[in-house]
Amino acid sequence: MVEGGEDREEDLAAGDFSSWVTDLLAAIRGERDADVPCAGCTACCRSSQFVHIAPDETETLGHIAPALLFPAPRLPPGHVVLGYDEQGHCPMLTDGRCSIYAYRPRTCRTYDCRVFAAADVYDDGKPLIERRARRWRFNYPSAADRAEHGAVRAAAAFLHRRSARSSEWRVPTDVARLAALAIEVHGLFLDGDDGSDPAVVARPDPEAVRVAITRRTGSRGAGSGHRQR
């Protein structure tokens, strides 16, 4: 397809928005793996990312050479990160595939680049991921789906405005973690009546949002569940 004189890659089906949010929240809580239709894409594995691995991930740790692991900054002893090679590739990526897929880190199991499209925030420092993420297109089978997507975007914009403010907000500056946090707190940006009509985007009490952010960011380490630069 050609648009504006440049080749334009085809859109990617991201699924029904509200159903996707439900599944992603379950993955964030550790109840399931993220089910991403990657179709052979390895952008996240080739973007110079440090992957957090917790000490309870013994099977994962048993399949990675200790020399490839480093202590995770600002986390208790036993937490480590898996680095990347001189090309920015995960060292577990072999012939375009994850060589330890069945034992991959929890961070990888819960990673879903559709979160960037959902929150409408992108990391231009990781062009491979950004290029992929901008192709996702969600479905909206109901007005509630559209309202929920609006709430996620509103939450992300709210968090972004406060990411450089005082430490009391504890908003991550890392784009991936900010987008995931927007998913977690987006319910505060929805307003409904008795449930018979679709919810609509609302303007929440900032203090309620601050408390929700503090509760979530304070309950897990800085690298937990998210890839890092």
N, C-alpha and C positions, 0 to 999 in steps of 0.2 A: 504494500500500500504506500502511496506517495502523498505527503502532505507538506505544503510549504517548500517544495523542492527537495525534501529530505525523505529518506526511507523511514517509515514508521513501523515499529514492531507491532505485531498483533496483540490485542488485549488478552488478558488472562482471566478466566472465570474464578472469582474468589469465593463464590458460594453465597447463600442467603445471609444477610448481615447479622441478624439477631441470633441465628443458630451458630454462626461462627463465633460471636462474642461468648456465648454460653460454653462452647467447647474450649475456647482459649482461656477463659477464667478457670475452668477445670484443670487445664494444663498448668497454669500458674500456681494453682493450689497443690499441684503434685498428684492429682487424681488420675491423670491420663497423659499420654504423649500428644503433642500437637500433630495433627494430621494435615500436613502441607502437601499440595499437589505439585511437588518440585519438578517432576518430568525431566529428571536428569540435571537440573540446575545445581551448580555447586558454588554459586556466588558467595554465600556466607562462609564457605570453606576456603575461599581465595581472597579474603579481604583484610588480611593482617589483624586478625582478632585474637585476643587472649580468651581462652575458654576456662571458666571457673569449674573446679571439681571439688566436691565436698569430701571430707574424710570417710563418710559412710558409703561412698561409691566404690566399694572394694573391688567389684568385678571390673569396673572401668579402669581403676588404678592398676589392676593386675595385667591389663593388656597394653599398657603404655610404659615405655622405657623410662625409668626414673630420671635419666639425664635430660628428658624433654620437659620435666615438670619443675616449677619454681614456686616458692612460697607466695601465697596470694596477699597483696598489700592490704593492710588494715583489717585483716581477718585473723581469727585465732589460729594457732599452730595446727597443722594437719590439712588446712585448706590450701589448695594449690591452683596454679593456672598452667594450661598447656599453651605454649607459644606457637610461633609460626616460623617458616624458613625464610631464606633470603628473597624469595619471590612473593612472600606474604601468604603462602599456602599452609594450611594445617598439615603437620607432618604425618598425620594419619590418612591423608588423601593420597591414594595410589591408583594410577591409571584412571583418574577421573571418578573414583568411588571411595567411599569411606571404608578403610580396611578393618575397622572395628565396629561396624554399624550396629551389630547386635549388642555391643557393650559400650556404645557411645555415651558421653557424659550427659547428665541430666540437663545441663544448659542447652545442649544440642537437641535433646528430645522435646524441649518446650519452646525452642526458637521458632518464630513464625514471622517472616518478613511482611506478611499482609498487615501487621500491626502499623507499619508506616503509612500505608494507604488509608487505613481506618482512621488514624489520628491526623492525617494530612501533614505530617512532618517527615522530613527526609534528611539523611546524613550525606551531604555532598562530599565528605571526606572518604566515603566508601562508594565509589561510582558503580561498581558491579551490583551491589545490593540496591542502590538507589534506582538504577536502570530497571532492574527486575521489579522492584516494589511499585514503581510508577505505572506498570502495566496491569496491575490487579484492578478488576472491576467487580464490585459486589452487586448482588441482586436484592431487590426490595419488594418482597411479596406482599407487604402490607405497609400502611402508613406508619405503623409502630417501628418497622425496620428503619425507615428514613429518619424518624425522630430519634431513634437510638444512635444512628450514625451521626446525626447533628449534635447529640449530646457528647459523644466521644470527641468530636472535633472541638466543641466548646471547652471541654475539659482540658484538652491538649493546649489550646490557646491560653487558657487560664494559667496552667502550670508553666508554660513557656514564659509568660510575663513575669512570673514570680521566681523563675529559676536563678536569677542573678540577685535576688533580694536577700534579706537576712537569713541566717542559718536556721531560724526557728521554723521556716517553711520546709526545709529538708527536701527540696525538689531536686531530683537529679539533673545534671546538665547533659549527661549522655543521652543522645536522642533516642536510642532503643529503649532505655529504661524509662525515660519520660513518656514515650508512647505507650508502654505497657502500663505505667501508672495511670495514664488517662483512661485506659480500659477499666482498670480496677475501681476508679472513683467516679466513672461517668454517670452512675445511677443518681448521684447528687445533682446532676444537671438535667434530670428528667422530672417532669411534673405531670401527674395524671389526676383524674377525678376518682370515680368509683371503679375504674378498671374496664368500664364498658366502651370507652372511647380510647383511641390511641394516645399514648403519652406525648407530651410536647416538651421542647427544650426550655429549660428554666434557668433562672439566675439564682444560684444557691447562696446561702450564708457563707461568706469567706471563712469564718471561724470553723464552721462545720467541715469545710474542705481541708483546712489546715490540720484539724484533729485527725481526719481520715488519712491524710498523707503521713502524718507523724506515726500513726498506728501501723501503717504498712511498711514504711521505710525503716522504722525502728525495730521491726520484728524479724528482719533478715539482713544479712551482710551486704556490703556494697556490691559484691559481684554475683550474688545468688540469683541463679536463673536467667542471667543475661550475659551475652558476650560483651567484651570490653575492648576498647581501643588498645 
